[in-house]
Each structure stands twice: as structure tokens, then as C-alpha cells.
């Protein structure tokens, strides 16, 4: 009666299911593929893997056509929803269902007294996440008694990050959620200058730990962050 398909994987299934008269739901974990291309072109190829190869063109065609066969589309944020509307998806078929986090694990810090001003970044180490911008600004500001901690797996900006590691810039490839909780709690602020995130779960993890967040509106942040308060 009902078929839920992940984006980029479900076109053939959707076509078969629709022939049977059943309902199709597209699980859109990212943002609309055409919105991704728009952002990539606007910011001078900030996204890796968007070169005009045959594979990329096929995936673009598949993801675009999936919307035509979907009765409903699940998005994670208002940002992702508006990207769909911009590129022709009817608002009536879009359902916004944000992700959740474990607030018992990511719990409030006990103290706001810091020995050092620490800026925390947690995400895949990709130019898309704004890591280059963050490092450049941090180095330019040259704040006294400060450090920038970067936590995240390998991405297209990993060589750039490793090249800039110093006494004030620390890189940690991976932490468990339990370990990560303490890093959120220890940080003075959390910064994610992302160019595109359909949700940005790390933003909400940091806020759950009581850490103020600086990020962009190209994420799920506008739905929860009150400027000047959080």
C-alpha cells in the first residue's frame, strides 16, 4: 500500500509501485538536486563530486524524475522544503519532519567558566561545511588565549586542515558520541559556517549541551535558533 524510497535509489521502484496504484514517499535526506547545483555554481564549485561526468548527469536526471513519481516528499528543514518548492515541487505534497537528538546524552554543561576561549567545529571536513572560511577568519582574528578544535572525518578539505594544524588549531578525526558530548560542553561557542545542510544535526547537539551556535541559514538552524539569544 505504501512505499518509502531514499533519494537517488528509488526511481524504478516508484514507477512500478505507481502502476500498482500504491502511494510513494520520497525520503529526501539532502536538498533538491537542482538547489545543490545552484549553490555549487554560486560559490565556485564548493561541492566535490559535481563535475559534469556521465555519472553525475545520470544521477541528476534520476533524482529530478523521482519527484514526479512521489506522492509525498519528506524534508528535514524549512531550508530543504523551500528548495523543493523553488524547483517545482507542490507545497501540498511536502512534509517537514526534522531529525531528533538524544537530549539525555547531549545534556547541559554545568559551568560557563572557561580557562580558554574555544571554538568548536564538528562535521565532515569538507569545503562545503565552510571549514576553510572558519580557519581563515580564526587566523585573521588572532584572539588571545583561544583555540579552534576541528572534529570530523576525512573530506575534500582534509589536506587543507592538516596543513593548518598548529598550537591553536587542533584536529581530531573521530570521537564517540559520549566523548563528543564533553567537547560540546567544554566549548565556548560552536561554529558551523555551512554552505548547505539539509538539517545540521551537530547544531542541535551543541545547543542541547548549552553551547551558543554560530551558523548559516542554509540549514535547519532558522527553525530553532533565535538570533542574539542562542
Buried (B, 14 or more C-beta within 10 A) or exposed (E): EEBBBEBBEBBEBBBEBBEEEEEBBBBBBBBBBBBBBBBBEEBEEBBEEBEEEEEBEEBBEBBBEBBEBBBBBBBBBBBBBBBBEEBEBEEEBBEBEBEEBEEEEBBEBEEEEEEEBBBBBBBBBBBBBBBBBBBEBBEEEEEEEBBBBBBBEBBBBBEBBEEBEEEBBBBEEEBEEEEBBEBBBBBBEBBBBBBBBBBBBBBBBBBBBBBBBBBBEBBBBBBEBEEEEB
